[in-house]
Amino acid sequence: MEKQRLFILFMLTILCSCKQQASQLNRMNNIMVDTSLNKTKDPNTVNKINDLNKNSVLTKNSNESCHELLILFVKSSSFDSNMKKLKFDIRVEEVVNGVAKLELSTHNEERNEDVSLSWLEIDFNKREFRDITVDPDKPIKLKYDSNIFRKVMMNCKFK
């Protein structure tokens, strides 16, 4: 009985801490950008982008701020607008010769597993952003915000 109580307390503690971290990330995930006009639909996004141009929390060299920058980078790019509406997470799969391969995924609640949505590449040498989901040998070049690109280069440590 005591072990069950401790286990429940432990699980509640983990869930609460995860919920706090998720809520911080959700603030960045709820950005909708009209890439055709390069104007934001969400007025809060204007403030977030303006904060990027100042010395915001995103200028710190931390994994969390890099994660937020990468999400903002994808959401403000010409990447598939329907895909950007989904609640997704982003993970750096690998970095080879200055090219970062990113996996976009979402969490399937029914199966309790992460599902890959798309694969993207950031080529820091050629300053290109590409969608490699359909065919890695024939990537689709994407447009992106050069200010956010610079922030990603400055603040994310890719190894």
N, C-alpha and C positions, 0 to 999 in steps of 0.2 A: 504494500500500500504506500509506504514511504517512498519507494523507488519510483512509483507511478507519479506521485506528486512532484518529485524532483525532476522527472522527465518532462512533465507538463510545464513546470516553471522554466526549465531550460528551453523548451520549444517556444514558449511565449516570448522569452527574452530575445531569441534569435529572430522571431517573426517581427517583433517591434523594431529591432535594429535594421532589419532588411527593409521594412516599410519606410523608415526615415530616409534611407539611402535611395530607395525607389522614388520617393516623393521629390527628392532633389533632382534626380534625373528626369522625372516626368515634366518638370518645369521647362526643360530644354526640349523634350520630345513633342510638346504640344505646339510647336511653331509651324505655321503654314506660310509658305512663301510662293508668290506668283513669279516664277522665274522668267516668264516671257516679257514682263515689264520690269523685272528686277525691283519690284515694289512689294512690300510686305502687306499681307491682308490683316495680320494681327498687330495692333498698335504696340503691344508689349514687345514684339520682335524688334521694332525700331529701337527701343531702349536697350535691348540686349546687344544689338549690333553696335549701337553707340558706345556701350560699355566696353565692347571689344576694342574700339579705337582709342579708348582711354586706358589707364592702368587699372583694369578690373581684376577680379579674382582669377580670371582665366589666364592672366599673365604669369601666374605661379607655375613652377615646374612640378606639377603633381599629376599622377595618373588620372585622377578624377577630372581635373580641368582639361586635360588632353582628351579624355573621353567625351566631354561636353563639346569641346571644339570640333572633334571629328563628326559628331552628330549634327552640329550646326553647319559644318562645311557641307555635308551631304544634303541636308534640308534646304540649304540656300543655293544649291547647284541646279543644273538642268536635268538631274536624275529623274526618273519616272515619277510624275506627280501623284499617281495613284499609290505607288509604293511609299512615297513620303508621308501619305496620310495615315499609314499603318503605324502602330506603336512598335518600333523596332529597337534592337540593341545593336551595337557595333563592336567588332573585335578585330584586332590586328592579327591576322593569321601568320604572316611572315614578312620579313623585309630582306630583299636580295638586291644588291647593287643599286641602292637608292630607290627601289620600287617597293612600296608597302601594299600588301594584298589585304583587303578588308572583307570581312564577312558580315553581312547584315542578317540578323535573325530575329525571330519573334518567339514568344513562349506560348506553346499550346497547353492550355489549362486542362483540357480533358485527358490528355496523355501525359501531362506533367513533363514535357520535354521541349527543348529548343528546336526550332525548325529554321533551316536556312532559307532566306528570301532571295538574296542576291550576293554577287561578288563584284567588288570594285578594286581598282588600283589607283594609287597616287604615285606618279613618277616624279620624284623631286628633281631629277637631273634634267628632264625635258619639260618640267613644269606642266604636266598633263594629268588629267583626271579621266579615268576610263571605266566603262561598264564592261566586265568580262563574263557576265552571267551566261549569255547565250553561247558565245564562242570566244574562248580566250585568245585564239589566234587571229580573230577579227574583232578587236574591241571597238566599242562605240565611244568616241571622244565626247566628253561632257564639258559644259561651260561651268565656271565656278567663280566665286567672289575672291578676287586676288588678295584683298585685305585679310580675309579669314585664312586663305592659303598661307600667307606670311606668318600669321599667328600659329598655325599648325606647325610650320617649319621651325619657328622659334621656341615653341613651348612643349613640343612632343619629342621625347627621346626614343627614336626607333633604333633597336639593336638587331 
